[in-house]
Amino acid sequence: MKKTYIVRLNDGTVGTICSDELHGLDPDLFIGEPVTVHLHDKNGNPILVEGTLADVIEEQNE
């Protein structure tokens, strides 16, 4: 089952990352590693942001 994780980067940015992008691995294994997260800008447009994974906040099943 595909999962989405709400995560926080070292700079405080909060976004989501999909289990497919983590090759099905536990996202906690990527803490301290560079990742790309999905979020929306102030106009609601989807954007990608790269940064260092600091924390996995929540898991969501799709």
C-alpha positions as CSV (number, residue, x, y, z in Angstrom):
1,M,0.0,0.0,0.0
2,K,1.3,3.4,-0.9
3,K,1.9,5.7,2.1
4,T,2.6,9.4,2.4
5,Y,4.6,10.9,5.2
6,I,4.4,14.4,6.6
7,V,8.0,15.4,7.3
8,R,10.0,18.3,8.5
9,L,13.3,19.4,7.0
10,N,16.2,20.9,9.0
11,D,15.2,24.5,8.0
12,G,11.6,24.0,9.4
13,T,9.9,23.4,6.1
14,V,7.0,20.9,6.4
15,G,5.9,18.8,3.4
16,T,5.1,15.3,2.2
17,I,7.1,12.5,0.8
18,C,5.7,9.3,-0.7
19,S,6.9,5.8,0.1
20,D,7.6,5.2,-3.6
21,E,10.3,7.9,-3.4
22,L,11.9,6.1,-0.5
23,H,11.9,2.8,-2.4
24,G,9.5,1.4,0.3
25,L,12.0,1.9,3.1
26,D,11.2,3.3,6.5
27,P,11.4,7.1,6.3
28,D,13.3,7.2,9.7
29,L,16.2,5.7,7.9
30,F,16.5,8.9,5.9
31,I,16.8,11.3,8.8
32,G,19.9,13.4,8.2
33,E,19.8,12.6,4.5
34,P,18.9,14.9,1.6
35,V,15.4,14.4,0.4
36,T,12.9,16.2,-1.9
37,V,9.5,17.0,-0.4
38,H,6.2,18.1,-1.9
39,L,4.4,21.2,-0.6
40,H,2.4,24.2,-1.9
41,D,3.6,27.8,-2.2
42,K,1.6,30.8,-0.8
43,N,-0.5,30.8,-4.0
44,G,-1.4,27.1,-3.6
45,N,0.8,25.9,-6.4
46,P,2.5,22.6,-5.9
47,I,6.3,22.9,-5.5
48,L,9.2,20.6,-4.7
49,V,11.8,21.6,-2.0
50,E,15.1,19.8,-1.4
51,G,16.6,19.7,2.1
52,T,17.8,17.5,4.9
53,L,15.2,15.3,6.6
54,A,14.9,16.2,10.3
55,D,11.7,14.5,11.5
56,V,8.9,12.3,10.3
57,I,5.7,13.9,11.8
58,E,2.9,11.6,10.6
59,E,2.2,8.6,8.4
60,Q,-0.8,8.7,6.1
61,N,-2.2,5.7,4.1
62,E,-3.5,6.4,0.6
